[in-house]
């Protein structure tokens, strides 16, 4: 009987840890072809060695989330403030 209780407690603890870990990381953003902060559409200006569209800095369009560091920082700060409300 104690073994079943121990197993149930271990399972509950694992579930709690996973839930807290998921909450801490939050939802992941997926590339969508435009900036999550200012909605600017990314324009391809060339191709990389794998044939993917890249921007003026050589960053693959299909991996971009933000125009630049300023947009990323603005978005992160706004999301942080939303979470505090």
PDB file of N, CA, C and O in Angstrom:
ATOM      1  N   UNK A   1       0.821  -1.193   0.000  1.00  0.00           N
ATOM      2  CA  UNK A   1       0.000   0.000   0.000  1.00  0.00           C
ATOM      3  C   UNK A   1       0.869   1.264   0.000  1.00  0.00           C
ATOM      4  O   UNK A   1       0.568   2.229  -0.702  1.00  0.00           O
ATOM      5  N   UNK A   2       1.940   1.250   0.786  1.00  0.00           N
ATOM      6  CA  UNK A   2       2.824   2.415   0.854  1.00  0.00           C
ATOM      7  C   UNK A   2       3.494   2.678  -0.492  1.00  0.00           C
ATOM      8  O   UNK A   2       3.747   3.829  -0.849  1.00  0.00           O
ATOM      9  N   UNK A   3       3.782   1.613  -1.238  1.00  0.00           N
ATOM     10  CA  UNK A   3       4.406   1.791  -2.544  1.00  0.00           C
ATOM     11  C   UNK A   3       3.500   2.575  -3.485  1.00  0.00           C
ATOM     12  O   UNK A   3       3.980   3.438  -4.220  1.00  0.00           O
ATOM     13  N   UNK A   4       2.206   2.294  -3.477  1.00  0.00           N
ATOM     14  CA  UNK A   4       1.259   3.009  -4.334  1.00  0.00           C
ATOM     15  C   UNK A   4       1.183   4.479  -3.943  1.00  0.00           C
ATOM     16  O   UNK A   4       1.118   5.352  -4.809  1.00  0.00           O
ATOM     17  N   UNK A   5       1.191   4.750  -2.659  1.00  0.00           N
ATOM     18  CA  UNK A   5       1.141   6.136  -2.191  1.00  0.00           C
ATOM     19  C   UNK A   5       2.424   6.865  -2.578  1.00  0.00           C
ATOM     20  O   UNK A   5       2.379   8.010  -3.028  1.00  0.00           O
ATOM     21  N   UNK A   6       3.561   6.206  -2.405  1.00  0.00           N
ATOM     22  CA  UNK A   6       4.839   6.811  -2.790  1.00  0.00           C
ATOM     23  C   UNK A   6       4.873   7.121  -4.284  1.00  0.00           C
ATOM     24  O   UNK A   6       5.321   8.193  -4.690  1.00  0.00           O
ATOM     25  N   UNK A   7       4.398   6.184  -5.096  1.00  0.00           N
ATOM     26  CA  UNK A   7       4.378   6.390  -6.547  1.00  0.00           C
ATOM     27  C   UNK A   7       3.451   7.544  -6.906  1.00  0.00           C
ATOM     28  O   UNK A   7       3.782   8.357  -7.768  1.00  0.00           O
ATOM     29  N   UNK A   8       2.296   7.623  -6.255  1.00  0.00           N
ATOM     30  CA  UNK A   8       1.362   8.713  -6.526  1.00  0.00           C
ATOM     31  C   UNK A   8       1.972  10.058  -6.131  1.00  0.00           C
ATOM     32  O   UNK A   8       1.817  11.045  -6.849  1.00  0.00           O
ATOM     33  N   UNK A   9       2.659  10.099  -5.002  1.00  0.00           N
ATOM     34  CA  UNK A   9       3.315  11.335  -4.568  1.00  0.00           C
ATOM     35  C   UNK A   9       4.419  11.748  -5.533  1.00  0.00           C
ATOM     36  O   UNK A   9       4.559  12.930  -5.849  1.00  0.00           O
ATOM     37  N   UNK A  10       5.198  10.787  -5.998  1.00  0.00           N
ATOM     38  CA  UNK A  10       6.257  11.084  -6.964  1.00  0.00           C
ATOM     39  C   UNK A  10       5.668  11.622  -8.264  1.00  0.00           C
ATOM     40  O   UNK A  10       6.197  12.565  -8.854  1.00  0.00           O
ATOM     41  N   UNK A  11       4.575  11.017  -8.701  1.00  0.00           N
ATOM     42  CA  UNK A  11       3.925  11.455  -9.934  1.00  0.00           C
ATOM     43  C   UNK A  11       3.363  12.870  -9.771  1.00  0.00           C
ATOM     44  O   UNK A  11       3.477  13.692 -10.680  1.00  0.00           O
ATOM     45  N   UNK A  12       2.760  13.152  -8.619  1.00  0.00           N
ATOM     46  CA  UNK A  12       2.220  14.485  -8.361  1.00  0.00           C
ATOM     47  C   UNK A  12       3.337  15.525  -8.322  1.00  0.00           C
ATOM     48  O   UNK A  12       3.176  16.633  -8.835  1.00  0.00           O
ATOM     49  N   UNK A  13       4.462  15.170  -7.716  1.00  0.00           N
ATOM     50  CA  UNK A  13       5.597  16.088  -7.649  1.00  0.00           C
ATOM     51  C   UNK A  13       6.166  16.353  -9.039  1.00  0.00           C
ATOM     52  O   UNK A  13       6.514  17.490  -9.356  1.00  0.00           O
ATOM     53  N   UNK A  14       6.264  15.326  -9.863  1.00  0.00           N
ATOM     54  CA  UNK A  14       6.749  15.488 -11.229  1.00  0.00           C
ATOM     55  C   UNK A  14       5.821  16.407 -12.021  1.00  0.00           C
ATOM     56  O   UNK A  14       6.283  17.294 -12.740  1.00  0.00           O
ATOM     57  N   UNK A  15       4.517  16.193 -11.888  1.00  0.00           N
ATOM     58  CA  UNK A  15       3.540  17.031 -12.586  1.00  0.00           C
ATOM     59  C   UNK A  15       3.679  18.488 -12.149  1.00  0.00           C
ATOM     60  O   UNK A  15       3.645  19.393 -12.983  1.00  0.00           O
ATOM     61  N   UNK A  16       3.837  18.714 -10.846  1.00  0.00           N
ATOM     62  CA  UNK A  16       3.994  20.068 -10.329  1.00  0.00           C
ATOM     63  C   UNK A  16       5.260  20.719 -10.884  1.00  0.00           C
ATOM     64  O   UNK A  16       5.229  21.879 -11.295  1.00  0.00           O
ATOM     65  N   UNK A  17       6.362  19.990 -10.901  1.00  0.00           N
ATOM     66  CA  UNK A  17       7.617  20.537 -11.437  1.00  0.00           C
ATOM     67  C   UNK A  17       7.487  20.899 -12.913  1.00  0.00           C
ATOM     68  O   UNK A  17       7.957  21.952 -13.344  1.00  0.00           O
ATOM     69  N   UNK A  18       6.851  20.026 -13.680  1.00  0.00           N
ATOM     70  CA  UNK A  18       6.669  20.301 -15.107  1.00  0.00           C
ATOM     71  C   UNK A  18       5.776  21.518 -15.311  1.00  0.00           C
ATOM     72  O   UNK A  18       6.056  22.357 -16.167  1.00  0.00           O
ATOM     73  N   UNK A  19       4.714  21.619 -14.537  1.00  0.00           N
ATOM     74  CA  UNK A  19       3.807  22.760 -14.649  1.00  0.00           C
ATOM     75  C   UNK A  19       4.525  24.063 -14.319  1.00  0.00           C
ATOM     76  O   UNK A  19       4.365  25.058 -15.025  1.00  0.00           O
ATOM     77  N   UNK A  20       5.309  24.060 -13.257  1.00  0.00           N
ATOM     78  CA  UNK A  20       6.058  25.259 -12.886  1.00  0.00           C
ATOM     79  C   UNK A  20       7.106  25.611 -13.933  1.00  0.00           C
ATOM     80  O   UNK A  20       7.320  26.789 -14.221  1.00  0.00           O
ATOM     81  N   UNK A  21       7.750  24.623 -14.496  1.00  0.00           N
ATOM     82  CA  UNK A  21       8.745  24.876 -15.540  1.00  0.00           C
ATOM     83  C   UNK A  21       8.086  25.466 -16.780  1.00  0.00           C
ATOM     84  O   UNK A  21       8.624  26.397 -17.380  1.00  0.00           O
ATOM     85  N   UNK A  22       6.938  24.942 -17.166  1.00  0.00           N
ATOM     86  CA  UNK A  22       6.225  25.467 -18.328  1.00  0.00           C
ATOM     87  C   UNK A  22       5.770  26.894 -18.082  1.00  0.00           C
ATOM     88  O   UNK A  22       5.829  27.731 -18.984  1.00  0.00           O
ATOM     89  N   UNK A  23       5.325  27.172 -16.890  1.00  0.00           N
ATOM     90  CA  UNK A  23       4.861  28.511 -16.544  1.00  0.00           C
ATOM     91  C   UNK A  23       6.023  29.494 -16.582  1.00  0.00           C
ATOM     92  O   UNK A  23       5.867  30.624 -17.045  1.00  0.00           O
ATOM     93  N   UNK A  24       7.170  29.074 -16.104  1.00  0.00           N
ATOM     94  CA  UNK A  24       8.332  29.956 -16.044  1.00  0.00           C
ATOM     95  C   UNK A  24       8.834  30.331 -17.430  1.00  0.00           C
ATOM     96  O   UNK A  24       9.257  31.467 -17.645  1.00  0.00           O
ATOM     97  N   UNK A  25       8.795  29.411 -18.359  1.00  0.00           N
ATOM     98  CA  UNK A  25       9.304  29.697 -19.692  1.00  0.00           C
ATOM     99  C   UNK A  25       8.276  30.397 -20.560  1.00  0.00           C
ATOM    100  O   UNK A  25       8.649  31.121 -21.484  1.00  0.00           O
ATOM    101  N   UNK A  26       7.011  30.205 -20.296  1.00  0.00           N
ATOM    102  CA  UNK A  26       5.966  30.846 -21.071  1.00  0.00           C
ATOM    103  C   UNK A  26       5.856  30.267 -22.464  1.00  0.00           C
ATOM    104  O   UNK A  26       6.614  29.372 -22.839  1.00  0.00           O
ATOM    105  N   UNK A  27       4.917  30.778 -23.221  1.00  0.00           N
ATOM    106  CA  UNK A  27       4.738  30.266 -24.577  1.00  0.00           C
ATOM    107  C   UNK A  27       5.897  30.693 -25.473  1.00  0.00           C
ATOM    108  O   UNK A  27       6.455  31.778 -25.310  1.00  0.00           O
ATOM    109  N   UNK A  28       6.239  29.857 -26.388  1.00  0.00           N
ATOM    110  CA  UNK A  28       7.319  30.139 -27.325  1.00  0.00           C
ATOM    111  C   UNK A  28       6.751  30.877 -28.539  1.00  0.00           C
ATOM    112  O   UNK A  28       5.682  30.535 -29.044  1.00  0.00           O
ATOM    113  N   UNK A  29       7.477  31.884 -28.991  1.00  0.00           N
ATOM    114  CA  UNK A  29       7.090  32.598 -30.200  1.00  0.00           C
ATOM    115  C   UNK A  29       7.611  31.830 -31.406  1.00  0.00           C
ATOM    116  O   UNK A  29       8.717  31.290 -31.384  1.00  0.00           O
ATOM    117  N   UNK A  30       6.816  31.789 -32.437  1.00  0.00           N
ATOM    118  CA  UNK A  30       7.211  31.135 -33.686  1.00  0.00           C
ATOM    119  C   UNK A  30       7.383  32.185 -34.768  1.00  0.00           C
ATOM    120  O   UNK A  30       6.604  33.137 -34.821  1.00  0.00           O
ATOM    121  N   UNK A  31       8.374  32.042 -35.626  1.00  0.00           N
ATOM    122  CA  UNK A  31       8.551  33.005 -36.715  1.00  0.00           C
ATOM    123  C   UNK A  31       7.283  33.091 -37.560  1.00  0.00           C
ATOM    124  O   UNK A  31       6.654  32.078 -37.866  1.00  0.00           O
ATOM    125  N   UNK A  32       6.918  34.328 -37.933  1.00  0.00           N
ATOM    126  CA  UNK A  32       5.684  34.521 -38.707  1.00  0.00           C
ATOM    127  C   UNK A  32       5.868  35.420 -39.923  1.00  0.00           C
ATOM    128  O   UNK A  32       4.907  35.722 -40.630  1.00  0.00           O
ATOM    129  N   UNK A  33       7.110  35.849 -40.165  1.00  0.00           N
ATOM    130  CA  UNK A  33       7.372  36.684 -41.332  1.00  0.00           C
ATOM    131  C   UNK A  33       7.301  38.167 -41.058  1.00  0.00           C
ATOM    132  O   UNK A  33       7.543  38.975 -41.955  1.00  0.00           O
ATOM    133  N   UNK A  34       6.969  38.544 -39.824  1.00  0.00           N
ATOM    134  CA  UNK A  34       6.948  39.950 -39.441  1.00  0.00           C
ATOM    135  C   UNK A  34       7.349  40.086 -37.979  1.00  0.00           C
ATOM    136  O   UNK A  34       7.338  39.118 -37.219  1.00  0.00           O
ATOM    137  N   UNK A  35       7.700  41.304 -37.610  1.00  0.00           N
ATOM    138  CA  UNK A  35       8.173  41.593 -36.254  1.00  0.00           C
ATOM    139  C   UNK A  35       7.019  41.505 -35.254  1.00  0.00           C
ATOM    140  O   UNK A  35       5.945  42.058 -35.492  1.00  0.00           O
ATOM    141  N   UNK A  36       7.238  40.822 -34.155  1.00  0.00           N
ATOM    142  CA  UNK A  36       6.220  40.710 -33.105  1.00  0.00           C
ATOM    143  C   UNK A  36       6.003  42.034 -32.385  1.00  0.00           C
ATOM    144  O   UNK A  36       4.975  42.212 -31.730  1.00  0.00           O
ATOM    145  N   UNK A  37       6.948  42.967 -32.491  1.00  0.00           N
ATOM    146  CA  UNK A  37       6.804  44.239 -31.795  1.00  0.00           C
ATOM    147  C   UNK A  37       6.121  45.293 -32.664  1.00  0.00           C
ATOM    148  O   UNK A  37       5.116  45.876 -32.257  1.00  0.00           O
ATOM    149  N   UNK A  38       6.656  45.538 -33.848  1.00  0.00           N
ATOM    150  CA  UNK A  38       6.150  46.640 -34.679  1.00  0.00           C
ATOM    151  C   UNK A  38       5.387  46.178 -35.919  1.00  0.00           C
ATOM    152  O   UNK A  38       4.877  47.007 -36.672  1.00  0.00           O
ATOM    153  N   UNK A  39       5.304  44.881 -36.138  1.00  0.00           N
ATOM    154  CA  UNK A  39       4.560  44.294 -37.261  1.00  0.00           C
ATOM    155  C   UNK A  39       5.177  44.551 -38.640  1.00  0.00           C
ATOM    156  O   UNK A  39       4.526  44.311 -39.657  1.00  0.00           O
ATOM    157  N   UNK A  40       6.404  45.030 -38.687  1.00  0.00           N
ATOM    158  CA  UNK A  40       7.075  45.241 -39.966  1.00  0.00           C
ATOM    159  C   UNK A  40       7.307  43.897 -40.646  1.00  0.00           C
ATOM    160  O   UNK A  40       7.814  42.958 -40.034  1.00  0.00           O
ATOM    161  N   UNK A  41       6.930  43.819 -41.920  1.00  0.00           N
ATOM    162  CA  UNK A  41       7.119  42.591 -42.696  1.00  0.00           C
ATOM    163  C   UNK A  41       8.598  42.469 -43.064  1.00  0.00           C
ATOM    164  O   UNK A  41       9.210  43.438 -43.512  1.00  0.00           O
ATOM    165  N   UNK A  42       9.168  41.286 -42.876  1.00  0.00           N
ATOM    166  CA  UNK A  42      10.572  41.055 -43.205  1.00  0.00           C
ATOM    167  C   UNK A  42      10.728  40.873 -44.713  1.00  0.00           C
ATOM    168  O   UNK A  42       9.967  40.139 -45.342  1.00  0.00           O
ATOM    169  N   UNK A  43      11.724  41.552 -45.283  1.00  0.00           N
ATOM    170  CA  UNK A  43      11.982  41.494 -46.721  1.00  0.00           C
ATOM    171  C   UNK A  43      13.272  40.718 -46.965  1.00  0.00           C
ATOM    172  O   UNK A  43      14.307  40.995 -46.359  1.00  0.00           O
ATOM    173  N   UNK A  44      13.187  39.752 -47.854  1.00  0.00           N
ATOM    174  CA  UNK A  44      14.367  38.956 -48.213  1.00  0.00           C
ATOM    175  C   UNK A  44      15.212  39.734 -49.211  1.00  0.00           C
ATOM    176  O   UNK A  44      14.707  40.250 -50.208  1.00  0.00           O
ATOM    177  N   UNK A  45      16.507  39.807 -48.924  1.00  0.00           N
ATOM    178  CA  UNK A  45      17.421  40.515 -49.819  1.00  0.00           C
ATOM    179  C   UNK A  45      18.469  39.603 -50.427  1.00  0.00           C
ATOM    180  O   UNK A  45      19.399  40.066 -51.087  1.00  0.00           O
ATOM    181  N   UNK A  46      18.318  38.316 -50.204  1.00  0.00           N
ATOM    182  CA  UNK A  46      19.264  37.364 -50.757  1.00  0.00           C
ATOM    183  C   UNK A  46      18.990  35.971 -50.247  1.00  0.00           C
ATOM    184  O   UNK A  46      17.976  35.715 -49.599  1.00  0.00           O
ATOM    185  N   UNK A  47      19.907  35.074 -50.548  1.00  0.00           N
ATOM    186  CA  UNK A  47      19.795  33.674 -50.120  1.00  0.00           C
ATOM    187  C   UNK A  47      21.064  33.289 -49.369  1.00  0.00           C
ATOM    188  O   UNK A  47      22.147  33.802 -49.652  1.00  0.00           O
ATOM    189  N   UNK A  48      20.917  32.379 -48.410  1.00  0.00           N
ATOM    190  CA  UNK A  48      22.103  31.874 -47.715  1.00  0.00           C
ATOM    191  C   UNK A  48      22.578  30.594 -48.399  1.00  0.00           C
ATOM    192  O   UNK A  48      22.039  30.203 -49.434  1.00  0.00           O
ATOM    193  N   UNK A  49      23.584  29.947 -47.823  1.00  0.00           N
ATOM    194  CA  UNK A  49      24.166  28.740 -48.419  1.00  0.00           C
ATOM    195  C   UNK A  49      23.163  27.601 -48.538  1.00  0.00           C
ATOM    196  O   UNK A  49      23.294  26.747 -49.414  1.00  0.00           O
ATOM    197  N   UNK A  50      22.151  27.585 -47.652  1.00  0.00           N
ATOM    198  CA  UNK A  50      21.120  26.540 -47.707  1.00  0.00           C
ATOM    199  C   UNK A  50      19.958  26.919 -48.628  1.00  0.00           C
ATOM    200  O   UNK A  50      19.013  26.147 -48.787  1.00  0.00           O
ATOM    201  N   UNK A  51      20.030  28.108 -49.234  1.00  0.00           N
ATOM    202  CA  UNK A  51      18.983  28.539 -50.145  1.00  0.00           C
ATOM    203  C   UNK A  51      17.808  29.217 -49.461  1.00  0.00           C
ATOM    204  O   UNK A  51      16.776  29.449 -50.090  1.00  0.00           O
ATOM    205  N   UNK A  52      17.953  29.538 -48.178  1.00  0.00           N
ATOM    206  CA  UNK A  52      16.870  30.216 -47.455  1.00  0.00           C
ATOM    207  C   UNK A  52      16.946  31.717 -47.690  1.00  0.00           C
ATOM    208  O   UNK A  52      18.031  32.269 -47.878  1.00  0.00           O
ATOM    209  N   UNK A  53      15.790  32.377 -47.680  1.00  0.00           N
ATOM    210  CA  UNK A  53      15.745  33.831 -47.797  1.00  0.00           C
ATOM    211  C   UNK A  53      16.375  34.461 -46.562  1.00  0.00           C
ATOM    212  O   UNK A  53      16.113  34.039 -45.436  1.00  0.00           O
ATOM    213  N   UNK A  54      17.219  35.488 -46.784  1.00  0.00           N
ATOM    214  CA  UNK A  54      17.879  36.183 -45.677  1.00  0.00           C
ATOM    215  C   UNK A  54      17.674  37.686 -45.796  1.00  0.00           C
ATOM    216  O   UNK A  54      17.408  38.212 -46.877  1.00  0.00           O
ATOM    217  N   UNK A  55      17.807  38.375 -44.644  1.00  0.00           N
ATOM    218  CA  UNK A  55      17.685  39.827 -44.629  1.00  0.00           C
ATOM    219  C   UNK A  55      19.034  40.480 -44.913  1.00  0.00           C
ATOM    220  O   UNK A  55      19.986  39.806 -45.306  1.00  0.00           O
ATOM    221  N   UNK A  56      19.110  41.808 -44.709  1.00  0.00           N
ATOM    222  CA  UNK A  56      20.333  42.553 -45.015  1.00  0.00           C
ATOM    223  C   UNK A  56      21.528  42.153 -44.148  1.00  0.00           C
ATOM    224  O   UNK A  56      22.673  42.398 -44.529  1.00  0.00           O
ATOM    225  N   UNK A  57      21.277  41.542 -42.993  1.00  0.00           N
ATOM    226  CA  UNK A  57      22.364  41.090 -42.117  1.00  0.00           C
ATOM    227  C   UNK A  57      22.680  39.615 -42.293  1.00  0.00           C
ATOM    228  O   UNK A  57      23.546  39.081 -41.600  1.00  0.00           O
ATOM    229  N   UNK A  58      21.991  38.951 -43.211  1.00  0.00           N
ATOM    230  CA  UNK A  58      22.229  37.534 -43.452  1.00  0.00           C
ATOM    231  C   UNK A  58      21.462  36.605 -42.535  1.00  0.00           C
ATOM    232  O   UNK A  58      21.744  35.408 -42.481  1.00  0.00           O
ATOM    233  N   UNK A  59      20.479  37.156 -41.800  1.00  0.00           N
ATOM    234  CA  UNK A  59      19.660  36.348 -40.891  1.00  0.00           C
ATOM    235  C   UNK A  59      18.510  35.733 -41.686  1.00  0.00           C
ATOM    236  O   UNK A  59      17.827  36.426 -42.441  1.00  0.00           O
ATOM    237  N   UNK A  60      18.304  34.442 -41.512  1.00  0.00           N
ATOM    238  CA  UNK A  60      17.237  33.747 -42.240  1.00  0.00           C
ATOM    239  C   UNK A  60      15.873  34.300 -41.833  1.00  0.00           C
ATOM    240  O   UNK A  60      15.556  34.379 -40.646  1.00  0.00           O
ATOM    241  N   UNK A  61      15.078  34.677 -42.816  1.00  0.00           N
ATOM    242  CA  UNK A  61      13.751  35.242 -42.574  1.00  0.00           C
ATOM    243  C   UNK A  61      12.875  34.254 -41.814  1.00  0.00           C
ATOM    244  O   UNK A  61      12.079  34.655 -40.966  1.00  0.00           O
ATOM    245  N   UNK A  62      13.017  32.964 -42.114  1.00  0.00           N
ATOM    246  CA  UNK A  62      12.152  31.973 -41.468  1.00  0.00           C
ATOM    247  C   UNK A  62      12.540  31.699 -40.014  1.00  0.00           C
ATOM    248  O   UNK A  62      11.942  30.841 -39.364  1.00  0.00           O
ATOM    249  N   UNK A  63      13.549  32.433 -39.497  1.00  0.00           N
ATOM    250  CA  UNK A  63      13.950  32.301 -38.093  1.00  0.00           C
ATOM    251  C   UNK A  63      13.760  33.593 -37.307  1.00  0.00           C
ATOM    252  O   UNK A  63      13.890  33.592 -36.083  1.00  0.00           O
ATOM    253  N   UNK A  64      13.452  34.698 -37.993  1.00  0.00           N
ATOM    254  CA  UNK A  64      13.370  36.001 -37.333  1.00  0.00           C
ATOM    255  C   UNK A  64      12.064  36.165 -36.560  1.00  0.00           C
ATOM    256  O   UNK A  64      10.996  35.751 -37.011  1.00  0.00           O
ATOM    257  N   UNK A  65      12.179  36.779 -35.387  1.00  0.00           N
ATOM    258  CA  UNK A  65      11.009  37.118 -34.574  1.00  0.00           C
ATOM    259  C   UNK A  65      10.832  38.631 -34.472  1.00  0.00           C
ATOM    260  O   UNK A  65       9.709  39.119 -34.345  1.00  0.00           O
ATOM    261  N   UNK A  66      11.946  39.376 -34.527  1.00  0.00           N
ATOM    262  CA  UNK A  66      11.937  40.827 -34.354  1.00  0.00           C
ATOM    263  C   UNK A  66      12.844  41.482 -35.384  1.00  0.00           C
ATOM    264  O   UNK A  66      13.745  40.846 -35.931  1.00  0.00           O
ATOM    265  N   UNK A  67      12.594  42.768 -35.642  1.00  0.00           N
ATOM    266  CA  UNK A  67      13.440  43.532 -36.567  1.00  0.00           C
ATOM    267  C   UNK A  67      14.871  43.590 -36.068  1.00  0.00           C
ATOM    268  O   UNK A  67      15.816  43.332 -36.813  1.00  0.00           O
ATOM    269  N   UNK A  68      15.015  43.931 -34.799  1.00  0.00           N
ATOM    270  CA  UNK A  68      16.338  44.120 -34.215  1.00  0.00           C
ATOM    271  C   UNK A  68      16.246  43.986 -32.697  1.00  0.00           C
ATOM    272  O   UNK A  68      15.198  43.637 -32.154  1.00  0.00           O
ATOM    273  N   UNK A  69      17.353  44.266 -32.030  1.00  0.00           N
ATOM    274  CA  UNK A  69      17.404  44.131 -30.574  1.00  0.00           C
ATOM    275  C   UNK A  69      16.456  45.115 -29.887  1.00  0.00           C
ATOM    276  O   UNK A  69      15.853  44.780 -28.868  1.00  0.00           O
ATOM    277  N   UNK A  70      16.320  46.322 -30.433  1.00  0.00           N
ATOM    278  CA  UNK A  70      15.422  47.306 -29.820  1.00  0.00           C
ATOM    279  C   UNK A  70      13.979  46.806 -29.808  1.00  0.00           C
ATOM    280  O   UNK A  70      13.292  46.924 -28.794  1.00  0.00           O
ATOM    281  N   UNK A  71      13.520  46.252 -30.919  1.00  0.00           N
ATOM    282  CA  UNK A  71      12.159  45.708 -30.975  1.00  0.00           C
ATOM    283  C   UNK A  71      12.010  44.526 -30.017  1.00  0.00           C
ATOM    284  O   UNK A  71      10.989  44.394 -29.343  1.00  0.00           O
ATOM    285  N   UNK A  72      13.016  43.679 -29.959  1.00  0.00           N
ATOM    286  CA  UNK A  72      12.963  42.533 -29.046  1.00  0.00           C
ATOM    287  C   UNK A  72      12.893  43.006 -27.602  1.00  0.00           C
ATOM    288  O   UNK A  72      12.120  42.468 -26.809  1.00  0.00           O
ATOM    289  N   UNK A  73      13.696  44.012 -27.255  1.00  0.00           N
ATOM    290  CA  UNK A  73      13.689  44.539 -25.888  1.00  0.00           C
ATOM    291  C   UNK A  73      12.357  45.195 -25.549  1.00  0.00           C
ATOM    292  O   UNK A  73      11.831  44.995 -24.454  1.00  0.00           O
ATOM    293  N   UNK A  74      11.801  45.981 -26.482  1.00  0.00           N
ATOM    294  CA  UNK A  74      10.498  46.619 -26.251  1.00  0.00           C
ATOM    295  C   UNK A  74       9.416  45.577 -26.010  1.00  0.00           C
ATOM    296  O   UNK A  74       8.619  45.700 -25.079  1.00  0.00           O
ATOM    297  N   UNK A  75       9.393  44.559 -26.848  1.00  0.00           N
ATOM    298  CA  UNK A  75       8.389  43.500 -26.722  1.00  0.00           C
ATOM    299  C   UNK A  75       8.535  42.774 -25.388  1.00  0.00           C
ATOM    300  O   UNK A  75       7.544  42.529 -24.700  1.00  0.00           O
ATOM    301  N   UNK A  76       9.763  42.432 -25.025  1.00  0.00           N
ATOM    302  CA  UNK A  76      10.013  41.712 -23.777  1.00  0.00           C
ATOM    303  C   UNK A  76       9.569  42.537 -22.574  1.00  0.00           C
ATOM    304  O   UNK A  76       8.953  42.006 -21.650  1.00  0.00           O
ATOM    305  N   UNK A  77       9.875  43.820 -22.580  1.00  0.00           N
ATOM    306  CA  UNK A  77       9.482  44.691 -21.467  1.00  0.00           C
ATOM    307  C   UNK A  77       7.958  44.814 -21.374  1.00  0.00           C
ATOM    308  O   UNK A  77       7.397  44.765 -20.279  1.00  0.00           O
ATOM    309  N   UNK A  78       7.296  44.972 -22.510  1.00  0.00           N
ATOM    310  CA  UNK A  78       5.831  45.078 -22.515  1.00  0.00           C
ATOM    311  C   UNK A  78       5.189  43.790 -22.001  1.00  0.00           C
ATOM    312  O   UNK A  78       4.222  43.840 -21.241  1.00  0.00           O
ATOM    313  N   UNK A  79       5.718  42.647 -22.408  1.00  0.00           N
ATOM    314  CA  UNK A  79       5.187  41.367 -21.927  1.00  0.00           C
ATOM    315  C   UNK A  79       5.431  41.199 -20.429  1.00  0.00           C
ATOM    316  O   UNK A  79       4.589  40.658 -19.713  1.00  0.00           O
ATOM    317  N   UNK A  80       6.580  41.662 -19.965  1.00  0.00           N
ATOM    318  CA  UNK A  80       6.890  41.580 -18.534  1.00  0.00           C
ATOM    319  C   UNK A  80       5.911  42.437 -17.724  1.00  0.00           C
ATOM    320  O   UNK A  80       5.435  42.020 -16.668  1.00  0.00           O
ATOM    321  N   UNK A  81       5.619  43.635 -18.231  1.00  0.00           N
ATOM    322  CA  UNK A  81       4.673  44.511 -17.540  1.00  0.00           C
ATOM    323  C   UNK A  81       3.261  43.934 -17.558  1.00  0.00           C
ATOM    324  O   UNK A  81       2.533  44.047 -16.571  1.00  0.00           O
ATOM    325  N   UNK A  82       2.871  43.318 -18.668  1.00  0.00           N
ATOM    326  CA  UNK A  82       1.547  42.673 -18.742  1.00  0.00           C
ATOM    327  C   UNK A  82       1.422  41.572 -17.700  1.00  0.00           C
ATOM    328  O   UNK A  82       0.375  41.420 -17.070  1.00  0.00           O
ATOM    329  N   UNK A  83       2.483  40.810 -17.523  1.00  0.00           N
ATOM    330  CA  UNK A  83       2.460  39.685 -16.584  1.00  0.00           C
ATOM    331  C   UNK A  83       2.341  40.158 -15.142  1.00  0.00           C
ATOM    332  O   UNK A  83       1.839  39.424 -14.290  1.00  0.00           O
ATOM    333  N   UNK A  84       2.791  41.365 -14.862  1.00  0.00           N
ATOM    334  CA  UNK A  84       2.734  41.889 -13.493  1.00  0.00           C
ATOM    335  C   UNK A  84       1.345  42.386 -13.126  1.00  0.00           C
ATOM    336  O   UNK A  84       1.039  42.523 -11.941  1.00  0.00           O
ATOM    337  N   UNK A  85       0.498  42.657 -14.107  1.00  0.00           N
ATOM    338  CA  UNK A  85      -0.852  43.185 -13.822  1.00  0.00           C
ATOM    339  C   UNK A  85      -1.739  42.152 -13.236  1.00  0.00           C
ATOM    340  O   UNK A  85      -2.901  42.431 -12.940  1.00  0.00           O
TER     341      UNK A  85
END
